[in-house]
Amino acid sequence: MILTKREHACLVVEHEGASLVIDPGSYTAPFSAEHLAAIVVTHEHADHITREHLDRLLGAAEGAVHLFAPAGVAAAHPDYDWTVVDAGDVRAAGPFALAFSGGRHATIHRSIPVIDNVGVFVNETLYYPGDSFTVPERSVDVLAVPSSAPWLKIGEVMDYVDAVRPRRSFPTHERINSEIGQKMANARIQHVTELHGGTFVALEAGDSLELD
């Protein structure tokens, strides 16, 4: 299984000749995904989903593509054929086993409504929490760590990595950081990952990581 990081919050996972796309949003440059089996959208914010990405990916797909998202996404984009998922749901698409968790976006401010958000576990290996600090109930091999957002501070990120204790970690959700800010965030994530014997990989857009 191969993971390729795209800009910001978007990930592409390839396995057994099929592809899974997670959170193709507005900060992500156009890309292709061969033999697309499914798209997972964690929540409705534009940096995680755009019609342009969905239409391009679906238009290029060779066959049917499963679309998984929480109810808030389905309500915001009703003209797509969503399979609505929530915490505790387990679904399959081609060679991908998907287990969903969480349910709510992290709080940005008390004046801003909290929306639906799901984290997703892919083939019991990769965990991506979306915009939340949801700690999964099982051990995590590879953790996609949110590294910059209006809803977090770096100490909370470090606490999250400390709680999950992944074997490997890499940064995501980084586009609003400066180059200097991202280096700082990476160093903090690396520090806590290594405290528990894990390995940090400073993936950037276009970089890939073997997950198996």
CORTAGI-V597838 format. One record per residue. N is the residue number from 1. RES is the residue in three letters. BURIAL is b if it has 9 or more other C-alpha atoms within 8 Angstrom, else e. Layout:
n->{N & N}
res->{RES & RES}
burial->{BURIAL & BURIAL}
This chain:
n->{1 & 2 & 3 & 4 & 5 & 6 & 7 & 8 & 9 & 10 & 11 & 12 & 13 & 14 & 15 & 16 & 17 & 18 & 19 & 20 & 21 & 22 & 23 & 24 & 25 & 26 & 27 & 28 & 29 & 30 & 31 & 32 & 33 & 34 & 35 & 36 & 37 & 38 & 39 & 40 & 41 & 42 & 43 & 44 & 45 & 46 & 47 & 48 & 49 & 50 & 51 & 52 & 53 & 54 & 55 & 56 & 57 & 58 & 59 & 60 & 61 & 62 & 63 & 64 & 65 & 66 & 67 & 68 & 69 & 70 & 71 & 72 & 73 & 74 & 75 & 76 & 77 & 78 & 79 & 80 & 81 & 82 & 83 & 84 & 85 & 86 & 87 & 88 & 89 & 90 & 91 & 92 & 93 & 94 & 95 & 96 & 97 & 98 & 99 & 100 & 101 & 102 & 103 & 104 & 105 & 106 & 107 & 108 & 109 & 110 & 111 & 112 & 113 & 114 & 115 & 116 & 117 & 118 & 119 & 120 & 121 & 122 & 123 & 124 & 125 & 126 & 127 & 128 & 129 & 130 & 131 & 132 & 133 & 134 & 135 & 136 & 137 & 138 & 139 & 140 & 141 & 142 & 143 & 144 & 145 & 146 & 147 & 148 & 149 & 150 & 151 & 152 & 153 & 154 & 155 & 156 & 157 & 158 & 159 & 160 & 161 & 162 & 163 & 164 & 165 & 166 & 167 & 168 & 169 & 170 & 171 & 172 & 173 & 174 & 175 & 176 & 177 & 178 & 179 & 180 & 181 & 182 & 183 & 184 & 185 & 186 & 187 & 188 & 189 & 190 & 191 & 192 & 193 & 194 & 195 & 196 & 197 & 198 & 199 & 200 & 201 & 202 & 203 & 204 & 205 & 206 & 207 & 208 & 209 & 210 & 211 & 212}
res->{MET & ILE & LEU & THR & LYS & ARG & GLU & HIS & ALA & CYS & LEU & VAL & VAL & GLU & HIS & GLU & GLY & ALA & SER & LEU & VAL & ILE & ASP & PRO & GLY & SER & TYR & THR & ALA & PRO & PHE & SER & ALA & GLU & HIS & LEU & ALA & ALA & ILE & VAL & VAL & THR & HIS & GLU & HIS & ALA & ASP & HIS & ILE & THR & ARG & GLU & HIS & LEU & ASP & ARG & LEU & LEU & GLY & ALA & ALA & GLU & GLY & ALA & VAL & HIS & LEU & PHE & ALA & PRO & ALA & GLY & VAL & ALA & ALA & ALA & HIS & PRO & ASP & TYR & ASP & TRP & THR & VAL & VAL & ASP & ALA & GLY & ASP & VAL & ARG & ALA & ALA & GLY & PRO & PHE & ALA & LEU & ALA & PHE & SER & GLY & GLY & ARG & HIS & ALA & THR & ILE & HIS & ARG & SER & ILE & PRO & VAL & ILE & ASP & ASN & VAL & GLY & VAL & PHE & VAL & ASN & GLU & THR & LEU & TYR & TYR & PRO & GLY & ASP & SER & PHE & THR & VAL & PRO & GLU & ARG & SER & VAL & ASP & VAL & LEU & ALA & VAL & PRO & SER & SER & ALA & PRO & TRP & LEU & LYS & ILE & GLY & GLU & VAL & MET & ASP & TYR & VAL & ASP & ALA & VAL & ARG & PRO & ARG & ARG & SER & PHE & PRO & THR & HIS & GLU & ARG & ILE & ASN & SER & GLU & ILE & GLY & GLN & LYS & MET & ALA & ASN & ALA & ARG & ILE & GLN & HIS & VAL & THR & GLU & LEU & HIS & GLY & GLY & THR & PHE & VAL & ALA & LEU & GLU & ALA & GLY & ASP & SER & LEU & GLU & LEU & ASP}
burial->{b & b & b & b & b & b & b & b & b & b & b & b & b & b & b & e & e & b & b & b & b & b & b & b & b & b & e & b & e & e & e & e & b & e & b & b & b & b & b & b & b & b & b & b & e & e & b & b & b & b & e & e & b & b & e & e & b & e & e & e & b & e & e & e & b & b & b & b & b & b & b & b & b & b & e & e & e & e & e & e & e & b & e & b & b & b & b & e & b & e & e & e & b & e & e & b & b & b & b & b & b & b & b & b & b & b & e & b & e & e & e & e & e & b & e & b & b & b & b & b & b & b & e & e & b & b & b & b & b & b & b & b & e & e & e & e & e & e & e & b & b & b & b & b & b & b & b & b & b & e & e & b & e & b & e & e & b & b & e & b & b & b & e & b & b & b & b & b & b & b & b & b & b & b & b & e & b & e & e & e & e & b & e & e & b & b & e & b & b & b & e & b & b & b & e & e & e & b & b & b & e & e & b & e & b & e & b & b & e & e & b & e}
